[in-house]
Amino acid sequence: QVQLVESGGGLVQAGGSLRLSCAASGRAFSSSPMGWFRQAPGKEREFVAGTWTRGNTYYADYADSVKGRFTISRDNAKNTVYLQMNSLKPEDTAVYYCAAQNLARRVTLAHEYDYWGQGTQVTVSS
């Protein structure tokens, strides 16, 4: 049974940093696209960052709102993907979800993902 478990969320002041982790179990995801999404109260779930591989090269894509501030990375030995979040803003406040795909599809679309974590709350105070 595949499980994705997020951790690292919390309360931080604007301008601060957090690092989210997503530990996968049940199968290896080293060659699978993985992504981070977020959902704020009253809003739809939105793409934050995604990573995929082509050959031996890993690629990443980011939402415009987080480019230059967030970095997605992965440790295949630990079957874990990370989201480093710097220069946090109050508008980054949301529940952050990790997701993984069985087959490589577009990383920016939530419906292309097969597995989801339970989410971790990130709150940025002004």
All heavy atoms as an XYZ file, in Angstrom:
972
protein
N       0.842     -1.185      0.000
C       0.000      0.000      0.000
C       0.881      1.240      0.000
O       1.752      1.399      0.840
C      -0.901      0.011      1.241
C      -1.838      1.193      1.303
C      -2.694      1.170      2.552
O      -2.598      0.244      3.360
N      -3.512      2.179      2.730
N       0.655      2.112     -0.942
C       1.440      3.329     -1.058
C       0.951      4.368     -0.059
O      -0.258      4.576      0.094
C       1.348      3.901     -2.477
C       2.034      5.260     -2.551
C       1.975      2.933     -3.482
N       1.902      4.976      0.617
C       1.577      6.057      1.534
C       2.552      7.209      1.324
O       3.744      7.001      1.126
C       1.658      5.591      2.992
C       0.437      4.831      3.471
C       0.439      4.641      4.985
O       1.446      4.277      5.566
N      -0.698      4.897      5.609
N       2.022      8.407      1.398
C       2.828      9.623      1.384
C       2.539     10.358      2.677
O       1.373     10.635      2.983
C       2.473     10.508      0.191
C       2.600      9.890     -1.196
C       2.142     10.889     -2.263
C       4.015      9.447     -1.475
N       3.586     10.670      3.423
C       3.409     11.328      4.716
C       4.216     12.617      4.733
O       5.452     12.586      4.645
C       3.848     10.408      5.866
C       3.667     11.121      7.199
C       3.045      9.109      5.847
N       3.498     13.731      4.835
C       4.149     15.030      4.889
C       4.488     15.407      6.328
O       3.810     14.981      7.272
C       3.247     16.133      4.308
C       2.810     15.941      2.875
C       1.415     15.361      2.779
O       1.006     14.674      3.727
O       0.739     15.608      1.766
N       5.518     16.215      6.463
C       5.890     16.766      7.764
C       6.621     18.076      7.531
O       7.024     18.383      6.401
C       6.770     15.788      8.550
O       7.972     15.512      7.841
N       6.793     18.842      8.616
C       7.563     20.067      8.532
C       6.760     21.344      8.514
O       7.330     22.435      8.515
N       5.461     21.226      8.486
C       4.650     22.427      8.507
C       4.678     23.088      9.879
O       5.220     22.544     10.846
N       4.099     24.276      9.933
C       4.062     24.983     11.209
C       3.741     26.444     11.026
O       3.300     26.867      9.949
N       3.972     27.203     12.090
C       3.732     28.643     12.112
C       5.069     29.365     11.993
O       6.009     29.063     12.737
C       3.022     29.031     13.406
C       2.822     30.526     13.666
C       1.903     31.122     12.610
C       2.261     30.740     15.072
N       5.130     30.312     11.079
C       6.368     31.061     10.863
C       6.012     32.501     10.541
O       4.939     32.774      9.990
C       7.201     30.416      9.729
C       6.464     30.480      8.406
C       8.580     31.026      9.623
N       6.893     33.418     10.884
C       6.662     34.816     10.557
C       7.002     35.082      9.093
O       7.821     34.383      8.482
C       7.517     35.704     11.453
C       7.032     35.772     12.886
C       7.790     36.821     13.695
O       8.930     37.138     13.407
N       7.113     37.360     14.717
N       6.397     36.109      8.564
C       6.698     36.502      7.187
C       8.198     36.749      7.035
O       8.834     37.339      7.911
C       5.916     37.759      6.828
N       8.733     36.261      5.924
C      10.165     36.352      5.684
C      10.941     35.141      6.153
O      12.119     34.994      5.821
N      10.287     34.284      6.912
C      10.948     33.096      7.439
C      10.977     31.947      6.448
O      10.554     32.086      5.293
N      11.462     30.810      6.928
C      11.629     29.632      6.078
C      11.070     28.388      6.762
O      11.037     28.302      8.000
C      13.111     29.394      5.771
O      13.677     30.472      5.070
N      10.668     27.447      5.936
C      10.267     26.117      6.391
C      10.717     25.117      5.340
O      10.800     25.451      4.143
C       8.755     26.005      6.570
C       8.100     26.635      7.790
C       6.581     26.525      7.674
C       8.573     25.990      9.079
N      10.955     23.888      5.771
C      11.230     22.817      4.829
C      10.236     21.695      5.063
O      10.177     21.122      6.166
C      12.645     22.278      4.954
C      12.970     21.289      3.819
C      14.398     20.795      3.833
N      14.599     19.692      4.748
C      15.534     18.753      4.616
N      16.343     18.789      3.562
N      15.672     17.796      5.515
N       9.449     21.420      4.056
C       8.498     20.325      4.119
C       9.148     19.049      3.587
O       9.945     19.094      2.649
C       7.255     20.637      3.294
C       6.519     21.939      3.628
C       5.257     22.048      2.759
C       6.182     22.049      5.090
N       8.775     17.942      4.191
C       9.250     16.637      3.736
C       8.055     15.765      3.396
O       6.993     15.883      4.007
C      10.078     15.947      4.823
O      11.209     16.705      5.168
N       8.251     14.887      2.446
C       7.219     13.924      2.066
C       7.895     12.571      1.913
O       8.645     12.351      0.960
C       6.541     14.340      0.771
S       5.406     13.090      0.105
N       7.625     11.706      2.862
C       8.220     10.373      2.842
C       7.249      9.390      2.211
O       6.095      9.276      2.654
C       8.565      9.941      4.256
N       7.711      8.701      1.186
C       6.871      7.736      0.483
C       7.216      6.318      0.930
O       8.367      6.008      1.229
C       7.078      7.859     -1.018
N       6.214      5.490      0.980
C       6.414      4.076      1.298
C       5.485      3.238      0.441
O       4.508      3.736     -0.109
C       6.160      3.812      2.785
O       4.821      4.131      3.119
N       5.815      1.984      0.311
C       4.982      1.085     -0.476
C       5.524      0.810     -1.863
O       5.213     -0.213     -2.460
N       6.298      1.738     -2.404
C       6.992      1.545     -3.674
C       8.006      2.666     -3.831
O       7.911      3.699     -3.159
C       6.044      1.532     -4.869
C       5.185      2.743     -5.021
C       4.718      2.952     -6.434
N       5.777      3.499     -7.271
C       5.594      3.955     -8.498
N       4.406      3.884     -9.041
N       6.599      4.430     -9.193
N       8.951      2.458     -4.715
C       9.958      3.479     -4.972
C       9.428      4.482     -5.983
O       8.772      4.107     -6.958
C      11.237      2.831     -5.493
N       9.740      5.760     -5.741
C       9.276      6.812     -6.643
C      10.435      7.552     -7.301
O      10.260      8.669     -7.777
C       8.399      7.806     -5.868
C       7.030      7.283     -5.562
C       6.742      6.721     -4.332
C       6.027      7.332     -6.506
C       5.486      6.216     -4.049
C       4.763      6.840     -6.238
C       4.492      6.284     -5.002
N      11.599      6.924     -7.331
C      12.780      7.613     -7.822
C      12.629      8.059     -9.277
O      13.223      9.057     -9.676
C      14.003      6.709     -7.677
O      13.802      5.493     -8.385
N      11.850      7.336    -10.068
C      11.692      7.715    -11.469
C      10.308      8.287    -11.751
O       9.920      8.464    -12.913
C      11.940      6.499    -12.369
O      11.030      5.465    -12.062
N       9.559      8.565    -10.704
C       8.188      9.048    -10.866
C       8.099     10.542    -10.612
O       8.761     11.061     -9.710
C       7.256      8.332     -9.891
O       7.270      6.943    -10.093
N       7.261     11.213    -11.360
C       7.014     12.622    -11.054
C       6.364     12.762     -9.677
O       5.503     11.966     -9.303
C       6.041     13.063    -12.153
C       6.246     12.091    -13.254
C       6.555     10.788    -12.581
N       6.797     13.769     -8.965
C       6.214     14.073     -7.669
C       6.009     15.577     -7.585
O       6.715     16.350     -8.233
C       7.103     13.590     -6.526
C       7.297     12.080     -6.521
S       8.140     11.474     -5.054
C       6.845     11.640     -3.814
N       5.033     15.974     -6.794
C       4.728     17.385     -6.734
C       4.207     17.817     -5.378
O       3.888     16.987     -4.521
N       4.142     19.114     -5.225
C       3.548     19.755     -4.058
C       2.411     20.655     -4.532
O       2.570     21.414     -5.502
C       4.571     20.586     -3.294
C       5.590     19.789     -2.553
C       6.829     19.420     -2.984
C       5.460     19.268     -1.223
N       7.473     18.693     -2.010
C       6.652     18.591     -0.921
C       4.448     19.299     -0.261
C       6.863     17.959      0.302
C       4.661     18.670      0.950
C       5.860     18.005      1.224
N       1.308     20.563     -3.822
C       0.162     21.422     -4.065
C      -0.219     22.068     -2.740
O       0.219     21.634     -1.675
C      -1.019     20.602     -4.611
C      -0.817     20.128     -6.027
C       0.032     19.065     -6.302
C      -1.479     20.728     -7.076
C       0.225     18.623     -7.602
C      -1.296     20.296     -8.386
C      -0.431     19.241     -8.645
N      -1.048     23.086     -2.798
C      -1.536     23.708     -1.577
C      -2.974     24.139     -1.765
O      -3.434     24.379     -2.886
C      -0.659     24.887     -1.180
C      -0.708     26.080     -2.134
C       0.322     27.123     -1.715
N       0.294     28.300     -2.586
C       1.166     29.285     -2.520
N       2.156     29.255     -1.612
N       1.067     30.314     -3.341
N      -3.651     24.222     -0.626
C      -5.042     24.654     -0.646
C      -5.291     25.562      0.541
O      -5.146     25.150      1.697
C      -5.996     23.462     -0.617
C      -7.440     23.838     -0.826
C      -8.315     22.628     -1.112
O      -7.944     21.482     -0.869
N      -9.498     22.870     -1.662
N      -5.659     26.789      0.241
C      -6.013     27.754      1.275
C      -7.518     27.696      1.510
O      -8.269     27.256      0.633
C      -5.586     29.147      0.835
N      -7.969     28.141      2.676
C      -9.408     28.110      2.967
C     -10.222     28.846      1.910
O      -9.888     29.980      1.542
C      -9.498     28.811      4.324
C      -8.172     28.583      4.951
C      -7.192     28.616      3.831
N     -11.250     28.188      1.412
C     -12.126     28.799      0.429
C     -11.575     28.861     -0.978
O     -12.202     29.433     -1.869
N     -10.404     28.265     -1.177
C      -9.790     28.291     -2.505
C      -9.581     26.870     -3.024
O      -9.580     25.901     -2.270
C      -8.453     29.031     -2.463
C      -8.580     30.510     -2.135
C      -7.248     31.216     -2.280
C      -7.390     32.707     -2.029
N      -6.086     33.417     -2.191
N      -9.381     26.773     -4.327
C      -9.113     25.478     -4.929
C      -7.655     25.078     -4.685
O      -6.793     25.921     -4.454
C      -9.386     25.537     -6.430
C     -10.849     25.725     -6.789
C     -11.101     25.606     -8.286
O     -10.122     25.477     -9.037
O     -12.265     25.630     -8.680
N      -7.423     23.780     -4.769
C      -6.058     23.276     -4.643
C      -5.249     23.773     -5.830
O      -5.708     23.711     -6.975
C      -6.064     21.751     -4.589
C      -4.737     21.137     -4.219
C      -4.878     19.659     -3.929
N      -5.757     19.396     -2.787
C      -5.908     18.206     -2.224
N      -5.228     17.169     -2.701
N      -6.718     18.055     -1.214
N      -4.036     24.242     -5.568
C      -3.214     24.785     -6.648
C      -1.820     24.176     -6.651
O      -1.284     23.790     -5.609
C      -3.096     26.315     -6.522
C      -2.376     26.810     -5.289
C      -2.180     28.322     -5.289
O      -2.594     29.001     -6.236
O      -1.575     28.815     -4.313
N      -1.267     24.112     -7.819
C       0.081     23.590     -8.024
C       1.100     24.535     -7.403
O       0.991     25.752     -7.529
C       0.342     23.440     -9.515
C       1.773     23.157     -9.870
C       2.316     21.907     -9.657
C       2.568     24.143    -10.430
C       3.630     21.643     -9.990
C       3.880     23.896    -10.767
C       4.421     22.643    -10.557
N       2.099     23.956     -6.748
C       3.186     24.731     -6.167
C       4.509     24.396     -6.869
O       5.202     25.274     -7.370
C       3.321     24.463     -4.657
C       4.532     25.194     -4.094
C       2.052     24.867     -3.925
N       4.859     23.119     -6.882
C       6.136     22.697     -7.476
C       6.049     21.232     -7.861
O       5.316     20.463     -7.237
C       7.285     22.914     -6.496
N       6.810     20.866     -8.883
C       6.831     19.476     -9.317
C       8.201     19.107     -9.845
O       8.955     19.977    -10.290
N       8.520     17.832     -9.758
C       9.791     17.354    -10.266
C       9.593     16.064    -11.027
O       8.773     15.239    -10.642
C      10.814     17.161     -9.128
O      12.040     16.668     -9.666
C      10.310     16.197     -8.074
N      10.315     15.887    -12.114
C      10.239     14.680    -12.913
C      11.610     14.369    -13.484
O      12.516     15.194    -13.425
C       9.198     14.824    -14.028
C       9.559     15.784    -15.107
C      10.108     15.518    -16.322
C       9.393     17.213    -15.060
N      10.305     16.678    -17.026
C       9.865     17.737    -16.295
C       8.897     18.118    -14.110
C       9.847     19.086    -16.588
C       8.886     19.462    -14.403
C       9.350     19.939    -15.623
N      11.746     13.183    -14.012
C      13.034     12.768    -14.550
C      12.928     12.405    -16.011
O      11.880     11.928    -16.465
C      13.597     11.573    -13.757
O      14.874     11.223    -14.280
C      12.671     10.369    -13.848
N      13.979     12.666    -16.727
C      14.099     12.250    -18.124
C      15.527     11.732    -18.281
O      16.484     12.514    -18.234
C      13.831     13.419    -19.056
C      13.655     13.016    -20.514
C      13.140     14.206    -21.316
N      11.834     14.652    -20.874
C      11.353     15.867    -21.129
N      12.063     16.741    -21.802
N      10.151     16.193    -20.711
N      15.642     10.412    -18.390
C      16.972      9.817    -18.378
C      17.558      9.955    -16.989
O      16.936      9.578    -15.999
N      18.733     10.532    -16.914
C      19.398     10.724    -15.636
C      19.263     12.149    -15.118
O      19.927     12.523    -14.146
C      20.879     10.367    -15.747
C      21.086      8.893    -16.009
O      20.361      8.060    -15.475
N      22.063      8.565    -16.839
N      18.417     12.929    -15.745
C      18.288     14.333    -15.379
C      16.937     14.582    -14.722
O      15.917     14.114    -15.209
C      18.417     15.228    -16.621
O      19.678     14.969    -17.255
C      18.356     16.694    -16.236
N      16.997     15.300    -13.617
C      15.769     15.693    -12.934
C      15.433     17.141    -13.292
O      16.306     17.992    -13.366
C      15.917     15.547    -11.417
C      15.841     14.115    -10.964
C      16.974     13.339    -10.827
C      14.609     13.525    -10.697
C      16.905     12.020    -10.434
C      14.522     12.197    -10.299
C      15.672     11.453    -10.177
O      15.597     10.146     -9.797
N      14.158     17.355    -13.492
C      13.662     18.672    -13.846
C      12.679     19.146    -12.778
O      12.127     18.352    -12.021
C      12.959     18.626    -15.207
C      13.864     18.236    -16.343
C      14.065     16.896    -16.660
C      14.523     19.194    -17.093
C      14.904     16.520    -17.696
C      15.359     18.838    -18.135
C      15.539     17.500    -18.433
O      16.371     17.142    -19.463
N      12.474     20.443    -12.745
C      11.531     21.008    -11.788
C      10.743     22.127    -12.442
O      11.224     22.798    -13.351
C      12.262     21.526    -10.553
N       9.539     22.297    -11.961
C       8.689     23.392    -12.416
C       8.023     23.997    -11.194
O       7.780     23.291    -10.198
C       7.636     22.887    -13.402
C       6.945     24.019    -14.148
O       7.422     25.180    -14.063
O       5.926     23.755    -14.800
N       7.747     25.286    -11.269
C       7.191     26.002    -10.129
C       6.052     26.908    -10.571
O       6.043     27.424    -11.688
C       8.271     26.867     -9.459
C       9.439     26.084     -8.922
C      10.566     25.846     -9.698
C       9.421     25.571     -7.621
C      11.642     25.112     -9.213
C      10.487     24.848     -7.124
C      11.593     24.619     -7.928
O      12.653     23.902     -7.434
N       5.137     27.118     -9.656
C       4.127     28.145     -9.871
C       4.821     29.503     -9.861
O       5.803     29.713     -9.137
C       3.072     28.083     -8.778
N       4.306     30.422    -10.650
C       4.918     31.750    -10.736
C       4.989     32.410     -9.359
O       5.936     33.145     -9.066
C       4.123     32.631    -11.695
C       4.311     32.233    -13.149
O       5.291     31.513    -13.449
O       3.475     32.629    -13.979
N       4.015     32.143     -8.523
C       3.936     32.812     -7.225
C       5.038     32.374     -6.266
O       5.284     33.052     -5.263
C       2.572     32.538     -6.580
O       2.379     31.139     -6.427
N       5.712     31.264     -6.550
C       6.747     30.777     -5.637
C       8.128     30.716     -6.273
O       9.109     30.390     -5.594
C       6.387     29.389     -5.065
C       5.001     29.409     -4.433
C       6.496     28.299     -6.129
N       8.215     31.005     -7.557
C       9.512     30.953     -8.240
C      10.515     31.879     -7.559
O      10.202     33.006     -7.219
C       9.349     31.350     -9.706
C       8.850     30.233    -10.586
C       8.742     30.680    -12.042
C       8.201     29.545    -12.907
N       8.000     29.974    -14.317
N      11.711     31.358     -7.362
C      12.758     32.132     -6.710
C      12.707     32.056     -5.192
O      13.654     32.491     -4.526
N      11.625     31.515     -4.641
C      11.506     31.408     -3.181
C      11.458     29.953     -2.715
O      11.959     29.641     -1.635
C      10.243     32.131     -2.703
C      10.203     33.600     -3.035
C       9.020     34.303     -2.366
N       7.739     33.783     -2.795
C       6.828     33.251     -1.970
N       7.056     33.173     -0.664
N       5.674     32.812     -2.447
N      10.825     29.095     -3.499
C      10.673     27.685     -3.127
C      11.569     26.821     -4.007
O      11.792     27.123     -5.189
C       9.233     27.230     -3.323
C       8.239     27.828     -2.366
C       8.560     28.891     -1.531
C       6.949     27.301     -2.292
C       7.640     29.424     -0.651
C       6.008     27.817     -1.417
C       6.356     28.896     -0.604
N      12.041     25.722     -3.431
C      12.857     24.760     -4.167
C      12.396     23.349     -3.838
O      12.319     22.982     -2.660
C      14.346     24.897     -3.811
O      14.783     26.231     -4.074
C      15.176     23.925     -4.646
N      12.105     22.582     -4.879
C      11.743     21.179     -4.698
C      12.979     20.320     -4.943
O      13.782     20.594     -5.843
C      10.580     20.770     -5.632
C      10.086     19.363     -5.294
C      10.970     20.898     -7.100
C       8.801     18.987     -6.020
N      13.144     19.308     -4.117
C      14.271     18.400     -4.286
C      13.844     17.010     -3.832
O      12.780     16.846     -3.238
C      15.485     18.882     -3.478
O      15.188     18.902     -2.097
N      14.676     16.026     -4.116
C      14.333     14.667     -3.737
C      15.574     13.899     -3.340
O      16.660     14.150     -3.858
C      13.581     13.956     -4.860
C      14.319     13.862     -6.170
C      13.360     13.623     -7.339
N      12.546     12.422     -7.166
C      11.471     12.146     -7.907
N      11.096     12.972     -8.855
N      10.784     11.042     -7.708
N      15.385     12.978     -2.408
C      16.433     12.054     -1.990
C      15.902     10.664     -2.288
O      15.094     10.120     -1.526
C      16.728     12.240     -0.494
C      17.872     11.361     -0.021
O      18.152     10.329     -0.659
O      18.486     11.710      1.008
N      16.345     10.104     -3.400
C      15.795      8.814     -3.830
C      16.165      7.691     -2.880
O      15.404      6.731     -2.721
C      16.269      8.491     -5.242
C      15.656      9.411     -6.272
O      14.534      9.888     -6.092
N      16.383      9.680     -7.338
N      17.313      7.804     -2.221
C      17.702      6.770     -1.267
C      16.730      6.707     -0.097
O      16.516      5.637      0.487
C      19.117      7.035     -0.763
N      16.139      7.841      0.230
C      15.170      7.905      1.323
C      13.736      7.895      0.811
O      12.800      7.961      1.618
C      15.409      9.155      2.158
C      16.749      9.181      2.867
C      16.898     10.447      3.702
C      18.229     10.437      4.447
N      18.405     11.679      5.267
N      13.574      7.850     -0.515
C      12.230      7.881     -1.110
C      11.440      9.079     -0.598
O      10.258      8.965     -0.229
C      11.479      6.574     -0.803
C      10.589      6.129     -1.952
O      10.773      6.524     -3.100
N       9.613      5.301     -1.626
N      12.106     10.213     -0.566
C      11.554     11.413      0.049
C      11.719     12.603     -0.890
O      12.750     12.735     -1.552
C      12.254     11.699      1.390
O      12.015     10.593      2.278
C      11.719     12.974      2.022
N      10.703     13.452     -0.920
C      10.773     14.701     -1.668
C      10.611     15.843     -0.682
O       9.896     15.714      0.319
C       9.710     14.747     -2.787
C       8.306     14.750     -2.216
C       9.927     15.927     -3.703
N      11.295     16.937     -0.939
C      11.304     18.081     -0.039
C      10.795     19.327     -0.755
O      10.858     19.440     -1.974
C      12.728     18.351      0.462
C      13.372     17.169      1.154
C      14.227     16.315      0.443
C      13.134     16.895      2.493
C      14.823     15.233      1.063
C      13.727     15.804      3.119
C      14.567     14.982      2.390
O      15.155     13.908      3.006
N      10.341     20.260      0.045
C      10.005     21.584     -0.463
C      10.611     22.599      0.495
O      10.126     22.759      1.619
C       8.492     21.785     -0.574
C       8.071     23.106     -1.206
C       8.463     23.137     -2.677
C       6.574     23.338     -1.047
N      11.675     23.247      0.053
C      12.295     24.310      0.839
C      11.581     25.606      0.504
O      11.544     26.013     -0.664
C      13.786     24.416      0.504
C      14.500     25.534      1.237
C      14.578     25.310      2.732
O      14.878     24.215      3.192
N      14.309     26.352      3.498
N      11.051     26.253      1.523
C      10.280     27.477      1.330
C      10.966     28.610      2.049
O      11.086     28.589      3.280
C       8.854     27.287      1.859
C       8.149     26.077      1.261
S       6.412     25.955      1.764
C       6.609     25.672      3.519
N      11.425     29.584      1.304
C      12.093     30.759      1.852
C      11.271     32.012      1.579
O      10.383     32.001      0.720
C      13.484     30.906      1.236
C      14.389     29.733      1.518
O      14.304     29.087      2.564
N      15.276     29.425      0.587
N      11.604     33.063      2.305
C      10.921     34.356      2.115
C       9.406     34.172      2.126
O       8.692     34.692      1.250
C      11.372     35.010      0.805
O      12.759     35.192      0.783
N       8.918     33.469      3.106
C       7.493     33.149      3.152
C       6.654     34.403      3.345
O       7.064     35.358      4.016
C       7.224     32.143      4.267
C       7.610     30.702      3.902
C       7.751     29.846      5.157
C       6.571     30.101      2.971
N       5.476     34.358      2.735
C       4.535     35.473      2.792
C       3.223     34.979      3.403
O       2.901     33.792      3.316
C       4.263     35.983      1.375
C       5.501     36.389      0.618
C       5.142     36.781     -0.821
C       6.372     37.164     -1.623
N       6.018     37.543     -3.020
N       2.435     35.883      3.971
C       1.137     35.457      4.522
C       0.275     34.736      3.493
O      -0.477     33.811      3.853
C       0.510     36.777      4.964
C       1.684     37.641      5.309
C       2.735     37.284      4.289
N       0.382     35.102      2.226
C      -0.426     34.452      1.200
C       0.033     33.032      0.888
O      -0.612     32.315      0.118
C      -0.446     35.275     -0.094
C       0.917     35.709     -0.593
C       1.271     37.120     -0.155
O       1.034     37.467      1.027
O       1.818     37.868     -1.006
N       1.143     32.593      1.477
C       1.572     31.202      1.352
C       0.849     30.297      2.353
O       1.014     29.071      2.308
C       3.080     31.080      1.566
C       3.892     31.779      0.487
O       3.522     31.672     -0.698
O       4.899     32.431      0.840
N       0.088     30.886      3.236
C      -0.649     30.103      4.235
C      -1.628     29.158      3.564
O      -2.458     29.579      2.752
C      -1.399     31.034      5.196
O      -0.449     31.803      5.940
C      -2.276     30.237      6.152
N      -1.513     27.879      3.866
C      -2.361     26.858      3.241
C      -2.009     25.502      3.835
O      -1.023     25.365      4.569
C      -2.143     26.829      1.728
N      -2.821     24.521      3.479
C      -2.438     23.132      3.722
C      -1.651     22.671      2.488
O      -2.126     22.829      1.356
C      -3.658     22.234      3.944
C      -3.221     20.774      4.111
C      -4.449     22.700      5.162
N      -0.481     22.135      2.726
C       0.393     21.691      1.645
C       0.318     20.170      1.513
O       0.450     19.447      2.506
C       1.818     22.134      1.906
C       2.039     23.592      1.614
C       1.481     24.579      2.426
C       2.774     24.003      0.496
C       1.642     25.923      2.141
C       2.954     25.349      0.212
C       2.383     26.295      1.037
O       2.560     27.639      0.747
N       0.124     19.727      0.275
C      -0.015     18.309     -0.016
C       1.096     17.837     -0.940
O       1.448     18.512     -1.911
C      -1.353     18.031     -0.711
C      -2.565     18.363      0.118
C      -3.151     19.622      0.063
C      -3.145     17.406      0.951
C      -4.272     19.936      0.821
C      -4.270     17.701      1.705
C      -4.823     18.963      1.638
O      -5.930     19.254      2.382
N       1.586     16.661     -0.641
C       2.532     15.977     -1.500
C       1.752     14.997     -2.374
O       0.747     14.427     -1.929
C       3.541     15.236     -0.627
S       4.623     14.109     -1.489
N       2.227     14.802     -3.618
C       1.540     13.892     -4.523
C       2.553     13.186     -5.418
O       3.640     13.716     -5.662
C       0.523     14.651     -5.372
N       2.159     12.016     -5.899
C       3.053     11.229     -6.763
C       2.255     10.586     -7.890
O       1.063     10.298     -7.739
C       3.766     10.159     -5.939
N       2.950     10.370     -8.992
C       2.319      9.756    -10.156
C       2.876      8.354    -10.402
O       4.033      8.087    -10.138
C       2.574     10.601    -11.403
C       1.967     11.984    -11.356
C       2.242     12.790    -12.612
O       2.865     12.313    -13.551
N       1.756     14.020    -12.642
N       2.023      7.500    -10.934
C       2.488      6.189    -11.387
C       3.194      6.299    -12.726
O       4.239      5.696    -12.946
C       1.306      5.233    -11.536
C       0.964      4.537    -10.238
O       1.838      4.262     -9.424
N      -0.311      4.262    -10.040
N       2.595      7.049    -13.632
C       3.158      7.242    -14.967
C       3.439      8.717    -15.156
O       2.724      9.562    -14.620
C       2.167      6.747    -16.038
C       1.786      5.278    -15.985
C       0.713      4.977    -17.019
C       3.001      4.414    -16.223
N       4.468      9.010    -15.913
C       4.863     10.402    -16.107
C       3.820     11.156    -16.919
O       3.574     10.830    -18.085
C       6.217     10.454    -16.806
N       3.221     12.135    -16.278
C       2.275     13.023    -16.935
C       2.615     14.451    -16.508
O       3.625     14.677    -15.840
C       0.839     12.626    -16.550
C       0.459     11.207    -16.962
C      -0.984     10.916    -16.637
N      -1.217     10.797    -15.206
C      -1.150      9.648    -14.548
N      -0.823      8.545    -15.185
N      -1.409      9.605    -13.261
N       1.788     15.383    -16.869
C       2.083     16.767    -16.528
C       2.082     16.951    -15.015
O       1.125     16.575    -14.339
C       1.076     17.697    -17.193
C       1.238     17.785    -18.690
C       0.321     18.844    -19.274
N       0.620     20.176    -18.733
C      -0.040     21.277    -19.064
N      -1.031     21.201    -19.914
N       0.285     22.433    -18.542
N       3.127     17.555    -14.494
C       3.252     17.680    -13.045
C       2.410     18.808    -12.481
O       2.208     18.878    -11.268
C       4.731     17.874    -12.623
C       5.562     16.665    -13.000
C       5.305     19.155    -13.202
N       1.920     19.708    -13.331
C       1.205     20.876    -12.833
C      -0.282     20.621    -12.586
O      -0.946     21.481    -12.012
C       1.340     22.043    -13.824
O       0.785     21.637    -15.079
C       2.794     22.442    -14.000
N      -0.778     19.465    -13.021
C      -2.217     19.203    -12.946
C      -2.525     18.204    -11.851
O      -2.052     17.070    -11.864
C      -2.720     18.668    -14.289
C      -2.482     19.581    -15.484
C      -2.967     18.928    -16.766
C      -3.161     20.926    -15.276
N      -3.366     18.595    -10.913
C      -3.661     17.751     -9.758
C      -4.289     16.421    -10.170
O      -4.000     15.377     -9.565
C      -4.576     18.498     -8.790
N      -5.134     16.430    -11.180
C      -5.834     15.194    -11.547
C      -4.915     14.171    -12.207
O      -5.314     13.034    -12.442
C      -7.026     15.498    -12.457
C      -6.662     16.008    -13.817
N      -6.683     17.344    -14.139
C      -6.242     15.366    -14.939
C      -6.313     17.490    -15.399
N      -6.034     16.314    -15.909
N      -3.670     14.551    -12.523
C      -2.722     13.611    -13.107
C      -2.001     12.778    -12.053
O      -1.247     11.877    -12.389
C      -1.671     14.361    -13.940
C      -2.234     15.179    -15.087
C      -2.620     14.342    -16.301
O      -2.898     13.133    -16.133
O      -2.643     14.895    -17.400
N      -2.231     13.065    -10.790
C      -1.538     12.368     -9.709
C      -2.377     11.208     -9.199
O      -3.602     11.295     -9.108
C      -1.204     13.334     -8.579
C      -0.080     14.276     -8.936
C      -0.319     15.413     -9.709
C       1.231     14.023     -8.530
C       0.715     16.268    -10.055
C       2.260     14.880     -8.861
C       1.997     15.993     -9.625
O       3.030     16.830     -9.965
N      -1.672     10.144     -8.801
C      -2.340      8.924     -8.341
C      -2.355      8.787     -6.823
O      -3.214      8.081     -6.287
C      -1.627      7.707     -8.942
C      -1.621      7.735    -10.454
O      -2.686      7.510    -11.044
O      -0.555      8.010    -11.047
N      -1.414      9.400     -6.160
C      -1.302      9.258     -4.708
C      -1.160     10.637     -4.076
O      -0.478     11.512     -4.610
C      -0.075      8.402     -4.341
C      -0.020      7.065     -5.043
C       0.845      6.876     -6.111
C      -0.840      6.018     -4.641
C       0.910      5.652     -6.763
C      -0.782      4.789     -5.293
C       0.084      4.613     -6.352
O       0.133      3.413     -6.999
N      -1.767     10.765     -2.890
C      -1.738     12.027     -2.153
C      -1.453     11.770     -0.685
O      -1.896     10.764     -0.116
C      -3.084     12.745     -2.283
C      -3.333     13.270     -3.649
C      -3.866     12.582     -4.705
C      -3.036     14.581     -4.125
N      -3.925     13.395     -5.816
C      -3.424     14.633     -5.488
C      -2.487     15.722     -3.550
C      -3.281     15.774     -6.264
C      -2.353     16.861     -4.320
C      -2.737     16.880     -5.663
N      -0.743     12.720     -0.084
C      -0.574     12.687      1.352
C      -1.753     13.340      2.046
O      -2.680     13.830      1.393
N      -1.684     13.351      3.368
C      -2.796     13.883      4.152
C      -2.716     15.398      4.330
O      -3.684     16.024      4.743
C      -2.831     13.207      5.532
C      -1.871     13.785      6.563
C      -0.408     13.478      6.295
O      -0.075     12.657      5.442
N       0.481     14.137      7.031
N      -1.568     15.977      4.013
C      -1.404     17.419      4.095
C      -0.754     17.874      5.388
O      -0.869     17.215      6.426
N      -0.079     19.008      5.307
C       0.523     19.623      6.486
C       0.254     21.124      6.426
O       0.366     21.752      5.371
C       2.036     19.320      6.556
O       2.575     19.838      7.783
C       2.808     19.917      5.388
N      -0.128     21.674      7.575
C      -0.530     23.082      7.627
C       0.697     23.988      7.692
O       1.605     23.777      8.506
C      -1.420     23.334      8.847
C      -1.819     24.790      9.039
C      -2.804     25.269      7.998
O      -3.785     24.592      7.702
N      -2.551     26.452      7.440
N       0.700     24.999      6.852
C       1.705     26.061      6.899
C       0.970     27.370      7.131
O       0.063     27.721      6.371
C       2.509     26.127      5.588
C       3.398     27.365      5.564
C       3.345     24.866      5.417
N       1.361     28.072      8.187
C       0.744     29.352      8.520
C       1.835     30.401      8.613
O       2.797     30.233      9.364
C      -0.026     29.282      9.840
O      -1.016     28.234      9.762
C      -0.717     30.605     10.130
N       1.682     31.468      7.837
C       2.659     32.548      7.825
C       1.994     33.788      8.379
O       1.008     34.282      7.829
C       3.182     32.820      6.404
C       4.280     33.878      6.440
C       3.703     31.532      5.777
N       2.529     34.290      9.483
C       1.954     35.468     10.126
C       2.649     36.729      9.616
O       3.829     36.725      9.281
C       2.104     35.359     11.640
O       3.474     35.328     11.998
N       1.878     37.805      9.584
C       2.419     39.078      9.078
C       3.057     39.890     10.185
O       2.943     39.588     11.362
C       1.318     39.876      8.396
O       0.257     40.098      9.298
